[in-house]
Amino acid sequence: MSKAASAAAKDLALAGVRGVHLAWADNNGIPRSRIVPIGGLGDAAARGIGATTLFAVFDSHDRITYGHAGLATPSGDIRLVPVVERVRKLAGQPALAWAPVRQVLADGTPSPYCQRGVLERQVAAAAAKGFELRAGFELEFAVAPAGSPDIVSAPGHGGPAYSPHALVPIDDFVAALLRDFEANGLRIGQLHAEYGLAQLELSLGATDPVSAADDQLLARQTVHAAAHTHGLRVSFAPLVSPEAAGNGWHLHTSLWRHGRNVLAGRTVPRGEGASYLAGLLRDLPALTAITAPSVPSTARLRPGYFASAYAFWGVENREAPLRYVPGSAMLGDEHANVELKPCDASANPYLALAAVLAAGIAGVEDGLVAPDEIEHDPGTWSDAEREARGVTRLPASAAEQAVALAGSPRLQAVLGAELLGAFRAVRESDGEWARDRPLEEIVRAHLWRY
């Protein structure tokens, strides 16, 4: 591996690269990194770069919580080892390259707190059973001029939503995104002005789960760099104001077995496809504790905002947290997939995908039967109507998410005891920080963290 890293470093140096971001995401979905000089990439691949174990218990505000017994002191070290085959020269930051890392212990064995390792193990376990997941993220973010204190007072574009006119004032930025994404090896399906305040959305091409999570982190780096170059700043935060529609990172997945998409079809999923969806629905409240875990996340999941407030599924229903997208004559039956809407930038992408994969396959293995689809907005129903259809509210607070996660042995097993303890400690620290603070202050505190 160090030979491959040294060869890659030589090519990058000839291209003008002077350093490499060794990047990962913490338990708040916040990207962290260490930069090594380009000449040190080979050594980093062989021996890793030292870092404190406590990154696993940083909360969203960079406070370190010692609430997890396994990381209850400032003592301890891990090694960050770059995944050399994923090294990318950053088009928007020409002196730098980027690579995701694995977190390992001093003896080279995987750290139990390595989120990428969690996903890699889930993918391997699925493959041993004959399953493969395809996944892709849709990324929403808001734009403002550089130095703006918020999005509301200085929106980067004034709409209208979905209009080409909205993007004219930021045309250079849009062009840079298209150019830099292609140069960084990221495939954009589409890019447009979205519904929210100064909001844009772009979709990444579907790929294997580990690559999808890597791509999500690289995409975030690419967007921030392009924005800075063009006098802008962006926020991927779940909410940019208490009133506006928030930013989701909608996660599209399809489960494949023996080369066939089990969700394939043009009406509703059948057989294993229906069981996959039913598995996601069974664990949906606990899933949101991982895929939408921050305090602003729960505030975003409200009725009427296409953000999903209730646990149900529907065919092309944009209020549904699980939106089944069927195949079609134009796209083919194999195009069918499930969109998870309660997912945002505060989720660690590796953990989000690991949890979705585990919940869905468990549904198949248990032979679950999906309830009937719902094509309406349960937020407009009475409590009695929702109760009659078995539709419940998704967790609306950190405390409710904690209860939901504690009630899912499947998702607890995905994280493992050590990482689960750290994750819980971080969520408790965030909840304690937010307690008795108004939503406006909470939103403001998270706005530029993402």
PyMOL commands that set and color helices and strands:
alter all, ss='L'
color gray80, all
select helices_A, chain A and resi 2-14+38-47+53-57+69-71+84-86+115-128+164-183+209-229+271-282+284-291+295-300+333-335+349-365+378-380+383-388+398-406+409-434+439-446
alter helices_A, ss='H'
color red, helices_A
select strands_A, chain A and resi 19-25+31-37+49-52+77-82+88-89+96-104+131-145+188-193+199-204+232-235+251-257+260-261+310-311+313-315+322-325+337-340+392-393
alter strands_A, ss='S'
color yellow, strands_A
deselect
rebuild
show_as cartoon
